[in-house]
Amino acid sequence: MKDSSSNRLDSDNIGRLLFQLALPSFIGLFVMTLYNVVDAIFIGHWVGPLGIAALAIVFPVQMLAMGIGQMTGMGGASLLSRQMGAKDIDNAQKTLGNAIALTVILSGLMMVAGLVWLDPCLTQLGTSETILPYARDYMQIILIGLFFQTFAMLLSNLIRAEGNARVPMVGMIIGACLNTGLDAMFVIGFGMGVKGAALATVIGESFSTLFFASYYFSGKSCISMKWTSLLLNKKIVSGILSIGISAFAMSVATSISAIFINRLCLTYGGDLAVSVFGIINRIIMFVLMPGIVIGMGLQPIVGYNYGARRYDRVIRAIKLAMVWATFFSILAFIVMIAWPETLIAIFTNDRELIEFAGHAAKKLFGAIFFVGFIIVGSTVFQALGLAGRSFVMSMGRPVLFLIPLVVILPRFIQLEGIWLAFPLADVLTFLLSVFLLAPQIRGLMAQHQQKAQSV
């Protein structure tokens, strides 16, 4: 293993290190998020509200695919960073290979199942007869290119676990720039509609994946890739899944909640309400981004230093990440309450849709200032290898709070209940985060004091 990465994670100033890891992650995730956002912009302006509704219908499937990449990527990254901190290079190599093998198996199963039961799946996702042709065209191509989406997510997480955030950033920029150019060519130039947007997304993700793979085969990685490490090892697989399952569960829960919301939007507001949620879902990605990238920067710092028993650095990193994530969440809250229509107009020029979505956004983002704290708290448990608490945190918002609220509130206040379920779920999830995280921080402080006294 190269010394530069280990020295950096072990000794650099926490604030500077967090910034250096989070900034490239922010740029990379911002660009990666553009995949869905750019699709929505081109479809919104050149296909119309039904095209945006189709994206909302397929979104749960994309989240599930992303969940596979997050499960193997974040689980593998947590394991890798702790193994590198403990100088256990042999197991780090096995973790890399096993994470790749798991992703191949799970992605393949999802792709085949989705293509075989395409129309029944779309029906269960809540599509209407008018939306179905658009959703079918988009989803079919997305499923065919599923491997590239999951592998881009997997490899970017594993590379970042080494303390290298620049390579994931560059790879994502390459894919997103290609996606944007191809969107313009296929959707506008060739008039391919939603098919063109899906094809542009798949091609962009394939180039990102190839770029990430070249990093390992070029010898630039801190760990070498060996073909024998692809053989599944029960202990390694268990370690990856025990941590990564929380990220996958969160994606599954988010997918399920999106399905509920799509179906309820269709019931209480028709196709236009589904289009509203499709646009707001794209905006949510940007609102959550600061907390996510700060968590990405925090994960290798916490994992490495916890493995090296540098508890003082772990505590400082967590506190600093909490402060910055909360600051950006408050900033996002101000923007979404003050100027929602301005952002929504980026996706469509339909005046009725803009006004409808603007009203919904002001309700839906009412407590978004808690989200940064929640995301960082969940990342802490993943980085420390605390699978149980990480799982509870990941499932808390979508399953314990959001889905029940989305089901119950519309019975009393119809469509307004769907939008108000979001801020209520944010408040309840924040309280759960504080309850779970406070004793963990106290435990780290006690470990630090115990170590200091023994020196």
Solvent accessible surface area in square Angstrom, and as a share of the most:
residue,aa,sasa,rsa
1,M,72,0.32
2,K,91,0.39
3,D,102,0.53
4,S,82,0.53
5,S,18,0.11
6,S,7,0.04
7,N,89,0.46
8,R,69,0.25
9,L,1,0.01
10,D,42,0.22
11,S,75,0.48
12,D,38,0.20
13,N,83,0.43
14,I,9,0.05
15,G,28,0.27
16,R,126,0.46
17,L,0,0.00
18,L,8,0.04
19,F,127,0.53
20,Q,64,0.28
21,L,1,0.00
22,A,12,0.09
23,L,79,0.39
24,P,22,0.14
25,S,1,0.01
26,F,76,0.32
27,I,60,0.31
28,G,0,0.00
29,L,14,0.07
30,F,80,0.33
31,V,15,0.09
32,M,28,0.12
33,T,12,0.07
34,L,42,0.21
35,Y,12,0.05
36,N,15,0.08
37,V,7,0.04
38,V,13,0.07
39,D,0,0.00
40,A,0,0.00
41,I,43,0.22
42,F,25,0.10
43,I,0,0.00
44,G,5,0.04
45,H,64,0.29
46,W,136,0.48
47,V,47,0.27
48,G,13,0.13
49,P,44,0.28
50,L,57,0.28
51,G,0,0.00
52,I,1,0.00
53,A,0,0.00
54,A,0,0.00
55,L,1,0.00
56,A,0,0.00
57,I,0,0.00
58,V,0,0.00
59,F,11,0.04
60,P,3,0.02
61,V,11,0.06
62,Q,7,0.03
63,M,29,0.13
64,L,56,0.28
65,A,0,0.00
66,M,38,0.17
67,G,0,0.00
68,I,9,0.05
69,G,0,0.00
70,Q,42,0.19
71,M,8,0.04
72,T,0,0.00
73,G,0,0.00
74,M,48,0.21
75,G,0,0.00
76,G,0,0.00
77,A,4,0.03
78,S,0,0.00
79,L,24,0.12
80,L,0,0.00
81,S,0,0.00
82,R,54,0.20
83,Q,20,0.09
84,M,4,0.02
85,G,7,0.07
86,A,63,0.49
87,K,120,0.51
88,D,50,0.26
89,I,48,0.24
90,D,85,0.44
91,N,50,0.25
92,A,0,0.00
93,Q,27,0.12
94,K,73,0.31
95,T,0,0.00
96,L,0,0.00
97,G,0,0.00
98,N,1,0.00
99,A,0,0.00
100,I,28,0.14
101,A,15,0.11
102,L,15,0.08
103,T,0,0.00
104,V,68,0.39
105,I,83,0.42
106,L,50,0.25
107,S,0,0.00
108,G,16,0.16
109,L,117,0.58
110,M,27,0.12
111,M,38,0.17
112,V,85,0.49
113,A,41,0.32
114,G,11,0.10
115,L,63,0.32
116,V,94,0.54
117,W,150,0.53
118,L,17,0.09
119,D,57,0.29
120,P,77,0.48
121,C,39,0.23
122,L,0,0.00
123,T,77,0.45
124,Q,124,0.55
125,L,9,0.04
126,G,5,0.05
127,T,20,0.12
128,S,25,0.16
129,E,149,0.67
130,T,74,0.43
131,I,0,0.00
132,L,28,0.14
133,P,64,0.41
134,Y,71,0.27
135,A,0,0.00
136,R,78,0.29
137,D,43,0.23
138,Y,0,0.00
139,M,2,0.01
140,Q,81,0.36
141,I,35,0.18
142,I,6,0.03
143,L,1,0.01
144,I,104,0.53
145,G,2,0.02
146,L,0,0.00
147,F,62,0.26
148,F,73,0.30
149,Q,21,0.09
150,T,0,0.00
151,F,29,0.12
152,A,12,0.09
153,M,10,0.04
154,L,0,0.00
155,L,8,0.04
156,S,1,0.01
157,N,14,0.07
158,L,0,0.00
159,I,0,0.00
160,R,8,0.03
161,A,0,0.00
162,E,1,0.00
163,G,4,0.04
164,N,40,0.21
165,A,5,0.04
166,R,139,0.51
167,V,7,0.04
168,P,1,0.00
169,M,34,0.15
170,V,40,0.23
171,G,0,0.00
172,M,7,0.03
173,I,56,0.28
174,I,65,0.33
175,G,0,0.00
176,A,2,0.02
177,C,85,0.51
178,L,56,0.28
179,N,0,0.00
180,T,52,0.30
181,G,43,0.41
182,L,24,0.12
183,D,0,0.00
184,A,39,0.31
185,M,94,0.42
186,F,20,0.08
187,V,7,0.04
188,I,75,0.38
189,G,58,0.56
190,F,132,0.55
191,G,60,0.58
192,M,69,0.31
193,G,17,0.17
194,V,7,0.04
195,K,92,0.39
196,G,0,0.00
197,A,0,0.00
198,A,0,0.00
199,L,58,0.29
200,A,0,0.00
201,T,3,0.02
202,V,17,0.10
203,I,49,0.25
204,G,0,0.00
205,E,18,0.08
206,S,16,0.10
207,F,104,0.43
208,S,2,0.01
209,T,15,0.09
210,L,114,0.57
211,F,63,0.26
212,F,1,0.00
213,A,29,0.23
214,S,57,0.37
215,Y,12,0.04
216,Y,14,0.05
217,F,128,0.53
218,S,64,0.42
219,G,56,0.54
220,K,126,0.53
221,S,10,0.07
222,C,15,0.09
223,I,4,0.02
224,S,56,0.36
225,M,34,0.15
226,K,102,0.43
227,W,178,0.63
228,T,101,0.59
229,S,9,0.06
230,L,49,0.24
231,L,136,0.68
232,L,89,0.44
233,N,58,0.30
234,K,184,0.78
235,K,168,0.71
236,I,10,0.05
237,V,24,0.14
238,S,65,0.42
239,G,17,0.17
240,I,0,0.00
241,L,57,0.28
242,S,45,0.29
243,I,6,0.03
244,G,0,0.00
245,I,65,0.33
246,S,0,0.00
247,A,5,0.04
248,F,47,0.19
249,A,10,0.08
250,M,81,0.36
251,S,2,0.01
252,V,42,0.24
253,A,1,0.00
254,T,37,0.22
255,S,8,0.05
256,I,70,0.36
257,S,5,0.03
258,A,3,0.02
259,I,41,0.21
260,F,79,0.33
261,I,2,0.01
262,N,0,0.00
263,R,109,0.40
264,L,33,0.17
265,C,0,0.00
266,L,49,0.25
267,T,101,0.59
268,Y,78,0.29
269,G,29,0.28
270,G,28,0.27
271,D,43,0.22
272,L,43,0.22
273,A,0,0.00
274,V,0,0.00
275,S,1,0.01
276,V,0,0.00
277,F,5,0.02
278,G,0,0.00
279,I,0,0.00
280,I,0,0.00
281,N,11,0.06
282,R,1,0.00
283,I,8,0.04
284,I,26,0.13
285,M,36,0.16
286,F,56,0.23
287,V,15,0.08
288,L,49,0.24
289,M,2,0.01
290,P,25,0.16
291,G,3,0.03
292,I,57,0.29
293,V,6,0.04
294,I,11,0.06
295,G,3,0.03
296,M,32,0.14
297,G,0,0.00
298,L,0,0.00
299,Q,19,0.08
300,P,1,0.01
301,I,0,0.00
302,V,0,0.00
303,G,0,0.00
304,Y,5,0.02
305,N,0,0.00
306,Y,62,0.24
307,G,26,0.25
308,A,34,0.26
309,R,131,0.48
310,R,75,0.27
311,Y,17,0.06
312,D,37,0.19
313,R,8,0.03
314,V,0,0.00
315,I,15,0.08
316,R,116,0.42
317,A,0,0.00
318,I,3,0.01
319,K,102,0.43
320,L,56,0.28
321,A,0,0.00
322,M,20,0.09
323,V,100,0.57
324,W,117,0.41
325,A,0,0.00
326,T,44,0.26
327,F,105,0.44
328,F,69,0.29
329,S,8,0.05
330,I,80,0.41
331,L,86,0.43
332,A,16,0.12
333,F,54,0.22
334,I,88,0.45
335,V,50,0.29
336,M,3,0.01
337,I,62,0.31
338,A,52,0.40
339,W,143,0.50
340,P,0,0.00
341,E,63,0.28
342,T,92,0.53
343,L,53,0.26
344,I,0,0.00
345,A,44,0.34
346,I,86,0.44
347,F,7,0.03
348,T,2,0.01
349,N,115,0.59
350,D,49,0.25
351,R,148,0.54
352,E,114,0.51
353,L,0,0.00
354,I,4,0.02
355,E,102,0.46
356,F,49,0.21
357,A,0,0.00
358,G,0,0.00
359,H,82,0.37
360,A,0,0.00
361,A,0,0.00
362,K,88,0.37
363,K,66,0.28
364,L,3,0.02
365,F,0,0.00
366,G,28,0.27
367,A,6,0.05
368,I,6,0.03
369,F,60,0.25
370,F,48,0.20
371,V,9,0.05
372,G,1,0.01
373,F,41,0.17
374,I,14,0.07
375,I,29,0.15
376,V,0,0.00
377,G,0,0.00
378,S,12,0.08
379,T,11,0.07
380,V,0,0.00
381,F,0,0.00
382,Q,11,0.05
383,A,0,0.00
384,L,9,0.04
385,G,25,0.24
386,L,57,0.28
387,A,28,0.22
388,G,52,0.50
389,R,88,0.32
390,S,0,0.00
391,F,80,0.33
392,V,59,0.34
393,M,7,0.03
394,S,1,0.01
395,M,40,0.18
396,G,0,0.00
397,R,55,0.20
398,P,5,0.03
399,V,51,0.29
400,L,99,0.49
401,F,38,0.16
402,L,4,0.02
403,I,25,0.13
404,P,52,0.32
405,L,34,0.17
406,V,1,0.00
407,V,43,0.24
408,I,83,0.42
409,L,35,0.17
410,P,0,0.00
411,R,167,0.61
412,F,151,0.63
413,I,74,0.38
414,Q,97,0.43
415,L,24,0.12
416,E,55,0.24
417,G,0,0.00
418,I,0,0.00
419,W,1,0.00
420,L,59,0.29
421,A,0,0.00
422,F,8,0.03
423,P,17,0.11
424,L,85,0.42
425,A,0,0.00
426,D,0,0.00
427,V,57,0.33
428,L,71,0.35
429,T,0,0.00
430,F,46,0.19
431,L,105,0.52
432,L,31,0.15
433,S,0,0.00
434,V,61,0.35
435,F,151,0.63
436,L,24,0.12
437,L,8,0.04
438,A,38,0.29
439,P,51,0.32
440,Q,28,0.13
441,I,27,0.14
442,R,153,0.56
443,G,31,0.30
444,L,0,0.00
445,M,68,0.30
446,A,58,0.45
447,Q,65,0.29
448,H,65,0.29
449,Q,108,0.48
450,Q,128,0.57
451,K,52,0.22
452,A,59,0.46
453,Q,152,0.68
454,S,91,0.59
455,V,152,0.87
